[in-house]
Amino acid sequence: MTDPPTRTSRRRPTLADVAAIAGVDSSLVSRVLRDDPRGFASAETRDRIVRAAQEVGYRANAAARGLRNARTMTLGLLLPGFSSPVYSSIAHGVEERANERGYGIVLGTHAAGDPHETVSGMLMHGRVDGLLVASGRIEDRELRRLVDRVPQSVVVVNRQVRGVAASVVLQDADAAVLAVRHLVQLGHRRICGVFGPSTLDTMVRRRRGFGEECRRLGVEASTVEMAGRDHRAGFEGARRALDRTPAPTAVIAGTFPMAVGMLAGMHTAGVAVPGEMSVLSLHNDALADYLLPRLSAVGLPTERLGAEAVDLVLDLIDGGRPRRVVVPEPPRLVVRDSTSAVPAGQDRL
């Protein structure tokens, strides 16, 4: 019988080596080290197993574990692209939490002209264990069809779809409420909300929060619906907001890229921000500190959103119940230079 290897041994340590030192069966070592609930052991025995694993330098082989569990230890993440900092933040949150849970990530976007077939095909053929859909470009019926074919494997991120129970969303309506309150505290009584298409769940919730809070506070509210949510939509949305009669004294942009485009649109129209018009973004990004003026924003925990999505899909894979998760971390107001008190003489309805 050979002695268990030390850290300096060339042979890779095995479960049997750990078991020999701890004086237990290899199957118990396996269950304890992967936190399997079937790994019944006293606290003292668990400590002994962990110390033995550290002594020999044992590291679990994720690939082998995946084969035993018929899993790939990989998740798919579908995004519409990386043009918005929101999606980069979600992806970072997904990657960090997946790594913590021992999983890798396969990214898919629409940039190559393939809306979803590649990543969803990987799920259908067992090449990824679960799929996180953080894209509004896939039609609802396609998502429902996918969930019907591979239940317990799909989570919709930053979106809700009727007939798809597993989703993770942010407190979008509360973010719009926080934006309205900030502007009202500055004296604004005519506020315009510029949002993306009403076919998108996030836009519906933000627009609803905006409208309800404006009514509650007695504010004269107007809305502009754009076909997109990008810089161009914000640029054009600024012009449409300025065409309102009477013109608003403050504008809320439904997304961060729209707010960036809106600043450019106001500048092109010769409207000073914030001297003549306050501009506030729903979503925050580090870029906001380098714009002129620096952009006030309501920050939403998009990295936490990605992490919660990973936790939910792994729970589904393990047989958990599909459910809607609302990220508990609330939105946060970040006041910079693009919002200020309403100009004198413009505060009367």
C-alpha positions in Angstrom: 0.0 0.0 0.0 1.4 3.4 -1.0 1.3 6.4 1.2 -1.0 9.3 0.3 0.8 11.8 -1.8 2.0 15.1 -0.3 1.7 18.5 -2.0 5.1 18.0 -3.6 4.1 14.6 -5.2 3.8 14.6 -9.0 0.6 12.4 -9.0 -2.7 14.3 -8.8 -4.3 13.7 -5.3 -7.5 11.6 -5.4 -10.6 11.2 -3.2 -9.1 7.9 -2.0 -6.0 9.8 -0.8 -8.2 12.2 1.2 -10.3 9.3 2.5 -7.2 7.4 3.7 -6.0 10.3 5.8 -9.4 11.2 7.2 -10.2 7.5 7.9 -13.6 7.6 6.1 -15.1 6.2 2.9 -14.3 7.9 -0.4 -18.0 8.4 -1.1 -18.4 10.4 2.1 -15.4 12.5 1.1 -17.0 13.2 -2.3 -20.3 14.3 -0.8 -18.8 16.5 1.9 -16.5 18.3 -0.4 -19.3 19.1 -2.9 -21.8 20.0 -0.1 -24.2 17.2 -1.1 -27.0 17.1 1.4 -26.7 13.3 1.5 -23.3 13.6 2.9 -24.3 13.0 6.5 -21.3 13.6 8.8 -20.6 15.2 12.1 -18.9 18.6 12.3 -15.7 16.9 13.5 -15.7 14.5 10.6 -16.3 17.2 8.1 -13.4 19.3 9.5 -11.2 16.2 9.3 -12.1 15.7 5.7 -11.5 19.3 4.8 -8.1 19.3 6.6 -7.1 16.1 4.8 -8.0 17.6 1.4 -6.0 20.7 2.2 -3.0 18.6 3.3 -2.8 16.7 0.1 -3.8 19.6 -2.1 -6.9 17.9 -3.5 -9.0 19.9 -5.9 -12.4 18.7 -7.2 -12.3 17.8 -10.9 -15.2 19.8 -12.3 -15.2 18.0 -15.6 -15.4 14.6 -14.0 -18.1 15.8 -11.6 -20.1 16.9 -14.6 -19.8 13.5 -16.2 -21.0 11.7 -13.1 -24.0 14.1 -12.8 -24.7 14.1 -16.6 -23.9 17.8 -16.5 -21.6 20.0 -18.6 -21.0 22.5 -15.7 -21.6 25.3 -18.3 -24.4 27.8 -18.6 -25.5 29.8 -21.7 -26.1 33.5 -21.5 -28.0 35.2 -24.4 -27.7 39.0 -24.7 -28.8 41.4 -27.4 -25.3 42.8 -27.7 -22.8 44.9 -25.7 -23.8 48.3 -26.9 -25.4 49.1 -23.5 -23.3 49.1 -20.3 -26.3 47.4 -18.7 -25.6 44.1 -20.6 -21.9 44.2 -19.8 -22.8 44.6 -16.1 -25.3 41.7 -16.2 -22.7 39.5 -17.9 -20.1 40.3 -15.3 -22.5 39.4 -12.5 -23.4 36.2 -14.2 -19.7 35.3 -14.8 -18.7 36.0 -11.2 -21.5 34.0 -9.6 -21.2 31.1 -12.1 -17.5 30.9 -11.3 -18.3 30.8 -7.5 -20.6 27.9 -8.2 -18.1 26.0 -10.3 -19.7 26.8 -13.7 -18.4 28.2 -17.0 -20.3 30.6 -19.3 -21.0 30.5 -23.0 -22.1 33.9 -24.4 -24.4 34.4 -27.3 -25.5 37.7 -28.9 -27.4 38.9 -31.9 -24.4 40.6 -33.3 -23.7 37.9 -35.8 -27.3 38.0 -37.0 -28.3 34.7 -35.2 -31.1 35.7 -32.8 -31.0 32.7 -30.5 -30.6 29.4 -32.4 -27.0 28.8 -31.5 -27.3 29.0 -27.7 -30.7 27.5 -27.4 -29.6 24.7 -29.7 -26.7 24.0 -27.3 -29.3 23.7 -24.5 -31.5 21.4 -26.6 -28.5 19.1 -27.3 -27.2 19.1 -23.7 -24.1 21.2 -24.3 -25.1 23.7 -21.6 -27.1 22.8 -18.5 -29.2 26.0 -18.4 -29.9 29.1 -20.4 -30.2 32.7 -19.1 -32.1 34.9 -21.6 -31.3 38.6 -21.1 -32.6 39.7 -24.4 -35.9 41.4 -25.4 -35.5 40.4 -29.1 -36.8 36.9 -28.8 -40.5 36.8 -29.2 -42.6 35.6 -26.2 -44.0 32.6 -28.1 -40.5 31.4 -28.9 -39.5 31.5 -25.3 -42.6 29.7 -24.2 -41.9 27.0 -26.9 -38.3 26.6 -25.6 -39.4 26.3 -22.0 -42.0 23.7 -23.0 -39.3 21.6 -24.6 -36.7 22.0 -21.9 -38.4 22.8 -18.6 -36.3 23.5 -15.5 -33.5 25.0 -17.7 -34.5 28.5 -18.7 -34.5 31.8 -16.8 -35.6 35.1 -18.3 -33.4 37.9 -17.0 -34.5 41.6 -16.7 -37.8 40.6 -18.4 -41.0 38.9 -17.7 -42.9 36.7 -20.2 -46.4 35.3 -19.7 -46.2 31.6 -19.5 -42.5 31.5 -18.4 -42.5 31.2 -14.6 -38.7 31.6 -14.0 -37.6 35.2 -14.2 -35.3 37.7 -12.4 -36.1 41.4 -12.5 -35.2 44.7 -10.9 -37.3 47.2 -9.1 -37.8 49.2 -12.3 -41.0 51.0 -11.3 -39.3 52.1 -8.0 -36.4 53.5 -10.0 -38.8 55.7 -12.0 -40.5 56.8 -8.8 -37.1 57.8 -7.3 -36.3 59.8 -10.4 -39.6 61.7 -10.3 -39.2 62.5 -6.6 -35.7 63.9 -7.1 -36.9 66.3 -9.8 -40.0 67.3 -7.9 -37.8 68.1 -4.9 -35.9 70.4 -7.2 -39.1 72.3 -8.0 -40.0 70.7 -11.4 -43.7 70.4 -12.2 -43.5 69.6 -15.9 -41.6 66.3 -16.5 -41.4 64.2 -19.7 -40.5 60.6 -19.7 -38.8 59.2 -22.8 -39.1 55.4 -22.9 -38.4 52.5 -25.3 -41.1 50.4 -26.9 -44.1 49.4 -24.8 -43.6 45.8 -26.0 -40.7 45.5 -23.5 -41.5 44.6 -20.0 -38.9 46.8 -18.4 -40.2 49.8 -20.3 -43.7 49.1 -19.2 -42.8 48.9 -15.6 -40.6 52.1 -15.7 -43.3 54.0 -17.5 -45.9 52.8 -15.0 -43.8 53.9 -12.1 -43.2 57.3 -13.7 -46.9 57.9 -14.5 -48.2 56.8 -11.1 -45.7 59.0 -9.1 -46.4 62.0 -11.3 -50.1 61.6 -10.7 -49.6 61.2 -6.9 -47.5 64.3 -6.7 -49.7 66.4 -9.0 -47.1 66.8 -11.7 -47.9 67.6 -15.3 -46.4 64.5 -17.0 -46.0 63.6 -20.6 -44.4 60.6 -22.3 -42.6 59.8 -25.5 -42.4 56.3 -26.8 -39.4 55.5 -29.0 -38.9 52.4 -31.2 -35.4 51.8 -29.7 -33.5 52.3 -26.5 -30.1 53.4 -27.8 -28.3 56.7 -28.3 -30.2 57.5 -31.5 -33.5 57.0 -29.7 -32.4 59.4 -27.0 -31.3 62.0 -29.5 -34.6 61.9 -31.3 -36.5 61.7 -28.0 -35.0 65.0 -26.9 -36.4 66.7 -30.0 -39.9 65.2 -29.4 -39.8 66.2 -25.7 -38.9 69.8 -26.7 -41.9 69.8 -29.1 -44.3 69.4 -26.2 -46.5 72.4 -25.4 -45.8 73.6 -22.8 -42.3 72.3 -22.9 -41.1 70.3 -19.9 -38.4 71.6 -17.5 -37.0 68.1 -16.9 -36.7 64.8 -18.9 -36.2 61.3 -17.6 -34.6 58.9 -20.1 -35.7 55.2 -19.9 -32.1 53.8 -20.4 -28.6 55.0 -20.0 -27.8 55.1 -23.7 -31.0 57.1 -24.3 -29.8 59.6 -21.7 -26.4 60.0 -23.5 -28.2 60.6 -26.8 -30.5 63.0 -25.1 -27.6 65.2 -23.8 -26.4 65.4 -27.4 -29.9 66.2 -28.6 -30.3 69.0 -26.1 -27.0 70.5 -27.1 -27.8 70.4 -30.8 -31.1 72.2 -30.1 -29.3 74.9 -28.2 -30.9 73.9 -24.8 -28.6 74.3 -21.8 -28.4 71.3 -19.4 -29.2 71.8 -16.6 -29.8 75.6 -16.9 -32.8 75.2 -19.1 -33.5 71.5 -18.9 -32.7 68.8 -16.3 -31.9 65.4 -17.7 -31.9 62.2 -15.5 -31.1 58.6 -16.6 -32.7 55.4 -15.4 -29.5 53.2 -15.0 -26.1 54.4 -14.1 -22.6 53.8 -15.5 -19.1 55.0 -14.8 -19.2 56.9 -18.1 -21.7 59.3 -16.5 -18.8 61.0 -14.7 -17.1 61.8 -18.0 -20.0 63.4 -19.8 -20.6 67.1 -20.1 -22.5 67.8 -17.9 -21.9 64.8 -15.7 -25.1 62.8 -15.9 -27.4 62.3 -12.9 -28.8 58.8 -12.7 -30.8 56.2 -10.8 -28.5 53.2 -10.4 -29.9 49.7 -10.5 -28.0 46.6 -9.3 -27.5 44.9 -12.6 -24.5 42.8 -11.4 -26.7 41.5 -8.6 -29.4 40.7 -11.2 -26.9 38.5 -13.1 -25.9 36.7 -9.9 -29.5 36.0 -8.8 -30.2 34.6 -12.3 -27.4 32.1 -11.9 -28.7 31.0 -8.5 -32.2 30.6 -9.9 -31.2 28.5 -12.9 -29.0 26.2 -10.8 -31.9 25.8 -8.4 -34.1 24.8 -11.3 -31.5 22.3 -12.6 -31.5 20.7 -9.1 -35.3 20.4 -9.2 -36.3 23.7 -7.6 -39.6 25.5 -8.3 -39.7 28.0 -11.2 -40.5 31.4 -9.7 -40.3 35.1 -10.2 -37.4 36.7 -8.3 -37.3 40.5 -7.7 -33.7 41.6 -6.7 -34.1 42.9 -3.2 -31.5 45.6 -3.5 -33.3 48.9 -4.1 -32.4 51.5 -6.8 -30.1 54.3 -5.7 -30.1 58.0 -6.8 -26.7 59.3 -8.0 -26.9 63.1 -8.2 -24.4 64.8 -10.6 -24.5 67.9 -12.7 -27.3 67.3 -15.2 -30.2 68.1 -12.8 -30.8 71.3 -10.9 -33.5 73.5 -9.5 -36.1 74.6 -12.0 -35.3 78.0 -13.6 -37.1 80.9 -12.2 -40.4 81.7 -14.0 -40.7 78.1 -15.4 -42.0 76.5 -12.2 -45.7 77.4 -12.8 -48.0 75.0 -14.5 
